[in-house]
Amino acid sequence: MVKLVCIDLDGTLLNQEKKVSSQDKTAIELARKKGIKITVMTGRSYYSALPYVKEIGLNIPVVFQNGALIATPSLSDIFRCLLLPSKVALYAVELSFKYGLYPIVYESFFSHKDMFVKGEYCGAFNSYLIFNSQRLNKVDNLFQILKSRDEIAEIAVIGKEDTAELFLEQLCEQTDEFTSIKNQHIDGEVFLEIFSKGVGKEIALDFLLELFHLNADEVMYIGDNYNDLGVMQKVGLPVAMSNAPDEVKKYARFITASNDESGVSLAIKKFLMEV
C-alpha cells in the first residue's frame, strides 16, 4: 500500500512549458485527501523549485538539488544541507578547463543569483542557461570565487560524455570527497553534477522513510531521468514517464504518459484512487 509519493519536477511534473497541468494538481490533491503524503524530489535549487512546491501546496520536507538540501518549503526546518568543500570544487573546475568542459559554480543553496560562469556556452544545454539567466553571474575568474569560500553548494560540468568520463576518472584519482550525478544527456553532451559526499535522491529517500516511519515498499516514485535511477531501484512502485530514456524505463514497474500528457495524474489515478 502506497503511503508516500515522491515526484520529480522537470520532465515529470512540469511539461515542456515548465507548468503543472490542472489534471496533475487535481490528482495530487485527491491523493493527499486520502491521507497519502506527497512531496517533490528535484535537482532544482530551493528558489528555482519553490514556485512549483507552493503551487501544489506542499508543507512537508522537500528534496532539493538531488538531496544535498532537504527542507520544508518555509525553511522552518532544514534537515540536511551538505556543502561541497571548495578545495574539491577548485580541482574540479581546473580539470574541467583542462578537458574543454564548461563548468558552472553554484555558490549557495539560499541565493537567488547562485550560478557563476566564465565565458559563453554554446551547445545542447543552451536552453538551461537561457532559462536560468536570472541566476547567472558572469565572472572573469571562477577560481577567485571559490578561493573566497570554504564550501559551496555544487558545481556542474557540461560537455561531451566521453570527455566528461575522463574528467570524472581523474577527479576520482585525486579525491573521494564528492558525489557525481549524471543529470541529463542530450545530443552526445552530458550535464554532470558534483556534490558533497553523501548526496543522492536514493539517500534522501532513506531520510524520508525514517522521518515518516515507512519502508521503501510503501513509496511510489515518479521520474524521468538519470538522476532518478537510484531512488527508482529502491522504492516499491517506480514509475517512469514515457518521455524518459530507455535506460530509465527499464527500472520502472509502470510507464505512464509523458509530462505533456499529465502522466503524473495517470499514475496516481491508476494506483492510488482505489486506496
HELIX and SHEET records of a PDB file:
HELIX    1   1 SER A   22  LYS A   33  1                                  12    
HELIX    2   2 TYR A   46  GLU A   55  1                                  10    
HELIX    3   3 GLN A   65  GLY A   67  5                                   3    
HELIX    4   4 SER A   86  LYS A   98  1                                  13    
HELIX    5   5 ASN A  126  PHE A  131  1                                   6    
HELIX    6   6 SER A  133  ARG A  135  5                                   3    
HELIX    7   7 LEU A  142  LYS A  147  1                                   6    
HELIX    8   8 GLU A  161  GLN A  174  1                                  14    
HELIX    9   9 LYS A  201  PHE A  212  1                                  12    
HELIX   10  10 ALA A  216  GLU A  218  5                                   3    
HELIX   11  11 TYR A  226  ASP A  228  5                                   3    
HELIX   12  12 LEU A  229  MET A  232  1                                   4    
HELIX   13  13 ASP A  246  LYS A  249  1                                   4    
HELIX   14  14 ASN A  259  GLU A  261  5                                   3    
HELIX   15  15 GLY A  263  LEU A  272  1                                  10    
SHEET    1   A 5 LYS A  37  VAL A  40  0                                        
SHEET    2   A 5 LEU A   4  ILE A   7  1                                        
SHEET    3   A 5 VAL A 219  GLY A 223  1                                        
SHEET    4   A 5 LEU A 237  ALA A 240  1                                        
SHEET    5   A 5 PHE A 254  ILE A 255  1                                        
SHEET    1   B 3 VAL A  62  PHE A  64  0                                        
SHEET    2   B 3 LEU A  69  ALA A  71 -1                                        
SHEET    3   B 3 ILE A  78  CYS A  81 -1                                        
SHEET    1   C 2 LEU A  84  PRO A  85  0                                        
SHEET    2   C 2 GLU A 151  ILE A 152 -1                                        
SHEET    1   D 6 LEU A 136  LYS A 138  0                                        
SHEET    2   D 6 MET A 115  VAL A 117  1                                        
SHEET    3   D 6 TYR A 102  TYR A 106 -1                                        
SHEET    4   D 6 GLU A 154  LYS A 160 -1                                        
SHEET    5   D 6 GLU A 189  PHE A 195 -1                                        
SHEET    6   D 6 THR A 179  ILE A 186 -1                                        
END                                                                             
